[in-house]
Amino acid sequence: MLLLITTGSTLGYHYIGRPTATWIDSFYMTFITVATIGYGETSGPGHHPMGRLFTGGHRLVWHRNHELPVFRPLVALLLESDLNAALKRKRMEKQIARLSGHYIVCGIGRVGTNVANELVKTKRTMVVIEQDRAALDAWLEHHPHTLHLHDDAADDDALRNGRPGSAPVCLPSPATTVTT
């Protein structure tokens, strides 16, 4: 549809601006109209009265066919999903900041999953810190309300974000060292 409107508009501007309008001038008029730049052309196809009417019609067709039904929901979806994810992350960070007496599970692999399952069964509060997005997503699929950080638990800053304070830290392996 985009290609059809762009081609049709370029042909229309070329026809209206003949004999002086080049194909580049015609495409340029189409581009600045679609991109809503509108430099206020004083020569070329957009200067001719019919060119201005054509621009208005082109703008209405473009607006009706692309901006409203396609681009607006798409942009809204992208902004909303990013915004929702950011808001959810901020809410979770605030919840984690208020915790005390909770457990921190560093890594939700085989051992971490067993530890976390036991903490869930005994209704203990925990924060999961996991670097592997797939492993974290697999855990969250079954436990969507788990407080979590997508980060490297071996990184001191990531661990501090889990608010260890007096919280017991469940390490993924004995080789991992954590300084709190």
Stockholm file with secondary structure:
# STOCKHOLM 1.0

chainA/1-180         MLLLITTGSTLGYHYIGRPTATWIDSFYMTFITVATIGYGETSGPGHHPMGRLFTGGHRLVWHRNHELPVFRPLVALLLESDLNAALKRKRMEKQIARLSGHYIVCGIGRVGTNVANELVKTKRTMVVIEQDRAALDAWLEHHPHTLHLHDDAADDDALRNGRPGSAPVCLPSPATTVTT
#=GR chainA/1-180 SS CHHHHHHHHHHHHHHHTTTTCCHHHHHHHHHHHHTTCCCCCSSSTTTSHHHHHHHHHHHHHHIIIIIIIIIHHHHHHHHHHHHHHHHHHHHHHHHHHTCCSCEEEECCSHHHHHHHHHHHHTTCCEEEEESCHHHHHHHHHHCTTCEEEESCTTSHHHHHHTCCTTCCEECSSTTCCCCC
#=GC SS_cons         CHHHHHHHHHHHHHHHTTTTCCHHHHHHHHHHHHTTCCCCCSSSTTTSHHHHHHHHHHHHHHIIIIIIIIIHHHHHHHHHHHHHHHHHHHHHHHHHHTCCSCEEEECCSHHHHHHHHHHHHTTCCEEEEESCHHHHHHHHHHCTTCEEEESCTTSHHHHHHTCCTTCCEECSSTTCCCCC
//
